[in-house]
Amino acid sequence: VNIIDGQKLKVGDTGKAVSRLVPAGKAIINGEFYEVRTTGEFLDPNTQLEVEKIESNKIFVKRKT
């Protein structure tokens, strides 16, 4: 579990894109807004996401399958 902006966040948590991720943008995860990025994929708003990894307070997400 990682603490980001005072919130607990872990790999596997799910949410959705609020803005277009190109590859960075905003998402809502566990009811909180975060600045997130993908590992290169562009995702549209309202795409269901899953936290893939957290490195140096950077949140990496992927399309939820």
Secondary structure, DSSP 8 states (H G I E B T S, - for coil): -EEETTEEE-TT-EEEESS-BSSEEEEEETTEEEEEE-SS--B-TT-EEEEEEEETTEEEEEE--
